[in-house]
Amino acid sequence: MDTGSTGVTIGAKQLGLRYKNLTKYQPGSEFLSSSGVFWEGYWINASDVNLTFTAANVTAKVPILAVTKTSICGNFHNGTCQEASKTNITLWPSHIRYLGVGFGRWSTQQPAGTPDKVPLTNIAFVDGAPVPGGAMHIGYVINSTGVEVGLTSENTQGFASTKLGLTPGSPAPRDWAQVNMSLAVDDSHWNDGSALFDTGISQSYIRVDEETTRQLQKTLIMDRGKNHSVLTPRSKVQMRIGTAPNVIAYYNVTVSDKDNIVRPYRGEFRTEAATVPAFLNTGRYFYKGFDVLFDAECGWFGLKWKGEPGDEDGGQYSTGT
């Protein structure tokens, strides 16, 4: 399950589909920027497929991307990848099962990343019975025991929440944008921007403005045959989550601090080209310290520190819900 992408992708071969079964559907694709993986196939209409979580007996109605081709894209641009940029091509792959449940992922680069693709917020049946409109408050909670679908007065207790805006330019209703935040590195000024709390990767990605970028202390690492610029061990990353003055949590990480539970894997903060607004992808280790709430119906994002008050690596404090 990936909060950094949107949509369900499954190999067409695993679904028992052949090309003659697919041509009536809309072609589509999905690109995973952290790995360069590019999937191509066809969007099976929600009306033609059920996605059932058997352990909970919950069924979602969403389109599914039946993948007929996978590759590594070296130059993804404007929602597509030129054939000359593709390597490691596999036709009719049989190993793809991916559950993208993220919000705020639509862009011209990801035109299919709309809320109708998210299975956790498009529940049609519970225990085999249809869910009437308005019977479930749409959203989910990710906590230490797993995922809870639908929001109640019980599972939202203790969360501090911040209001989400709408994703600029998205054609879809209730397409909530990423979470507002402010970011500083070492002694830099605060950079306003957005945060992504991504279960799909173990490392972190950071983008700040040109002035801050020039001040960053960086070194190089090698991964999958490529060099990546990362913050040096003494660097300190600070993030205020939410829109001031209604900050709902703090995320404070020194790269070398191995005892900080929300520190990304190996303290790896990969730096990217300077941008305004700023951006921070925390990676999945953030979830070691925080439970996460997403209200897809009303547009709220919430956090709850897992530990006791006073032992916060993330430094959460509540400002109300």
N, C-alpha and C positions, 0 to 999 in steps of 0.2 A: 504494500500500500504506500502510495507516494503522494504527499501533500504538495509537492513541487510541480506536479503536472495535473492535467485535467483529461479524464476520459479513460475508458476501458479498452485495452488492446489485447487481442488474442490472435494467435496464428490461425489463418483460415484453414490450414490443414488439420489443426486440432479440433476445429468445429465441424469437420467433415465436409467442407465446402470446396467446390472447384470453380474454375473461372466462369463456366456457364451459369452457375448459381449467383454470381456476383455482379454481372454487367448491368443489372437493373438498378443497382444502388449507386450512390454518389461516391466518386473516388475521394480519398482523404489521406492524410499523413499525420505523423507525430514526430517531433524532434526533441531529443533530450540534450540540452546544451552542455551539461557537465561532462557527458561521455561522448557526444557527437553522434549518438545512435539516431538513425533516421528510419522510421517505419513507413511503409506505403501499403495501401490496401483500399478497402471499401467500407463505408459506414453502413452497417446493417441497421435498418430502421428499428426504433424502440418498439414499434407495434409488432415486429416479427421475432422478438427475442425476449426471454426472461432471464434475469441475472439473480440467482437465489443464493443467499448465504445460509447454507444448510444448518449450521450450528445454532443459529438464531431463528431459523425459519422465517426469514425476511426476504422479500423479493423486490428488486428495483426494476424500473422500466426506463432504460437509457439506450441510445445508440451504442453499438460496439464496433470498433475498428477491427475488421478481419484483415490481418496482415498477410500480404502475398509476397512482400519483398522487404528485406532489411539490409542496411548498409551503415557504414561510418561516413558521415558527410564532413568534408573538409572546408566547405564554404557555403553555409546555409544563409540564404538571404531572401527577404520578402516572402517567407512562407514556403520556400522551395529549395531544392538542391539540384544543381546541374549534374548530368550524368558523369561528366569528366571529374567531378569532385568526389565521387563515391568510390569507396574501397570496401573490402571485406563483404562483398555482396552475397547474400543468400536468398534464393528464390523458394517460396513456399516453406518458410521456417516452421519448425514444430516445437519450438522451445519458448514461445512468448506468451506470458500471462502477466499482465500489468494492470494495476488498479490505481488510476489517477483521481484523487479526491480534492485537489487543491482549488482555491478560489483566487480571483484576481489574476488569472493566467492568460486571459485573452489579450492578443495584440496583433498587429499586422504580421508578426512573425509566427503567431499561433492562432490563426483565424478560427480554428475549431474548438478552442479552449473556452467554451461557454458553459453556463450552469446546467443546461439540459443534459450534459454528459456525465455529471457527477452522481454516482450511484447512491451515496449516503444521503443525498438530499432529494432524491426522486424515488421514494419508497411507494410501491403500489399495493403490496400485500404483506400482512403480518399474520403468521399462523394460518395461512391460506385464505384469509378473509380480506376483501378489498379495504383499503384505507380511505374513508370518505374525506373530501376536501375540508380542511379545517380541523380534522380530528387529531392531527399530529403537528406540533410546533417544529418546523423544519430546521434541522441543524444536527450537529453531532459534538460529542465530547471524546477526546483522546486522553486516556489516563493509563495508569500502571497496569490495569487489568485488560485493556483492549480499547474497543470503540463502542460507545453508546449512541445509537441512532435515535433522534428525536429528543427535544429538550423538555425538561420538566422542572418543577420547583425544587425537586430533590437533587437532580444531577447538576444543577447550575449553582448550588449553594457554595459560597466561599470564593467565587470568581470575581476578579476585578475586570471590568470590561471597558472597551473603547469603541466609539462609533466608527463605522467604516463609510467611506464615500463610495461612489459608483465608478466603475472602470471607464475612463475617458474613451469615447469612440465605440464602445462595445454595442453591438446591435441587440443584445439580449437584455431583458428586464432583470432587475435584481442581480446584476453582475457586479458583486461587491469588489472593491479595489483592495490591494494589499494594505497592510497595517502601517500607519504613519509612525515614524520614529525619528529620533535625532541621534547622531553618531559622532563620536570623537575618538581619535587615536593619539595616545600619549598626551602631549600638551596642545593639540590642535584645537581650533574653534569647533563648535558644534555644527555638523552637517545635517540638514533636514532631508528626509527622504522616506523610503519604505523598507519594510523587512519581510523576508520570507522564512518561515519556520518549516524547513524542508526535511521530511523523513527519508527522502530518496537518496541522500548523500551523507557521507561521514565528515567531509571537510567543510570549510566555510569559504564564502566568496564576499569580497568587500570592494565597494567603489565609493570614492569620495571626490571632492572637487579638486581642481588643479593645484591650488595652494597647499592643501593637505597632502595630496599625492606626492608633491615634491619633498615633503617633510618625512614621509614614511621611511622607516628603517627596514630594508628588504634584503632577502637572499634568494638564491635559486635552488629548486629541487627538481629532480627528474621523475616523471611519472608517465608510463606508457610511451616511452620514447620521446617525450616532449619536456622542455624546460618550463617551469612555472615559477613566477615570482610570488614569494610568501613573506609575511612579516617575520622579523627576527625574534628570538626567544624573549627578549626584554620588553617587547612591545605590549602595550595595554590598550585593549579595546573596551569602550564604554558605550552602551546604548540605553537611551530612555525610550521605552515603548509606550506609544500613545501620543496624543497631541497635547502639548503643554497648555494649561497647567494640569490637565487631567492625565498625568503619567500613571500607568497601571503597573509597571514593573521596570526594574533595572537589570541589565545584563552587563556584567563587568568581568572581563577575562584578561589575565596576563598570559601571554602565549606559553611561557615556560611552566606555569602552575599546574602540575599534574594532578593536584588534589581537587581542583575545581571540576565538579561533575558536569557542568555545562560546556566546558572547553571542548572544541571540536577535536576529532581524532588527530593525535600527534601535535595538537596545537596548530593545525594547518589552516591559516587564514590566507587564501590565495587573493592577491591584489589584481585588480583589473584596471582598464583605462579610466582616466578621470571622467566623471560625469556629474551633472547636476540635473535632477536631485540625486542624493546619495542612495546607496543600496547595501543591505547586508543580508546574506543568506546564512543562517546560523548552522545549518546542517542538523542531523537527527539527534546529536547529543544534547541539544537544548531540552529535549523531552525527558531527560534524566532528572531535570530539576523542576519542570513545570507540567501540569495538566493544561490542556488547551481546549477551548470552547469556540465553536463557530455557529453563529445564529444566521442561517441562510435566509430566513424569512424577514427579519427586521434589520439585518446588517450590523451585527455586533461581533467583536472578537474579544475573548476573555482568557485570562491566565490565572492559575492558582499554583502557588509554590507548594511542592510536595512535602517539604520538611517543616520543622517547628520554627516559629518566629525567632529571629536572632541568629539562625544558622544559615542564612541565605547566601549561597554563592551567587545567585542571580539578583539578590537584593530586592525581592518583591515587597511592595506595600499596596494595600487596597485603597482605592478611591471611591468605592461603591460600584454598583452595577446599573 
